[in-house]
Amino acid sequence: MIRRHGPRLAVLVIAAAFTALAGLVGQAGMAALDRTEGWRARLAGEMTAAIRPSDPAGADAETVRATEVLAGTEGVAEVRALERSRVAELLAPWTAGARGPDLATLPRLIAVELDARNPARRQDLAEALNAAGIDAVVDDHQGWRRTAADFRHSAAVGLLAALMLCASGLAAIGALAADQDFTLRRAALRTRVQLGDTPLACLLSGVGPAARDLAAGALVGGLGAAGLGVLSGLITSGISTADLIALTWRLVALVASASLIAIVCALAIAARRIQELDP
């Protein structure tokens, strides 16, 4: 029995493995793209002002004044000054981990959240601080935004390459399944052709078992990937009804795509083999 059903079981398992891999890669890739886009959007909606007080003793007062100036600038929604310990943590890679008394020499950072409807420009913030006599540098996060865009592009290319690899595997297993079924049923199919059956009827008959195995494997793999996705969501941050609905649609699309790729390749190989039969 194992020898009889072993090849079909192998087709089902391999199709399920490639489908599950595609589902897991797709979920991880989409999560990375979503997070990168969220990071880019946050960077686009914020700026940072680095205050360089001329007198360390009056640094706190100058920071408060800079905060008031920025809060009163058109196009600014919220302003908050970062604590010196937080500034030290952010600048540690460039200051060799400055701590203690060295904190007084660090610039004071002010996070500026821009108005989404009418955001202020970097020049607007710089001019407002300069007009108030405050020595500061305003960073509009262009460098970080380029980094986020580059990472998003790399993630998208990697995701596409991984999905193409999975699709190639599904195509290969579809072709192998069809070729295997044809080999096992070659004599019966030749007899049907000689008795006058159309090539289409022989084709559908020859690829039927393989198509069922491929579709079943794709369904099992898709369910496995979806189950792991739900489990991961529950472990990390929970999963909402909207997430479940989106995951369901992605599962349907994944199973349909995987089945289509494998079955189309199986049909192509079966059609070629049917043409080789003597009429």
Secondary structure, 3 states (H helix, E strand, C coil): CHHHHHHHHHHHHHHHHHHHHHHHHHHHHHHHHHHHHHHHHHHHCEEEEEECCCCHHHHHHHHHHHHHHHHCCCCEEEEEECCHHHHHHHHHHHHCCCCHHHHHHCCEEEEEEECCCCCCCHHHHHHHHHHCCCCEEEECCHHHHHHHHHHHHHHHHHHHHHHHHHHHHHHHHHHHHHHHHHHHCHHHHHHHHHCCCCHHHHHHHHHHHHHHHHHHHHHHHHHHHHHHHHHHHHHHCCCCHHHHHHHHHHHHHHHHHHHHHHHHHHHHHHHHHHHCCCC
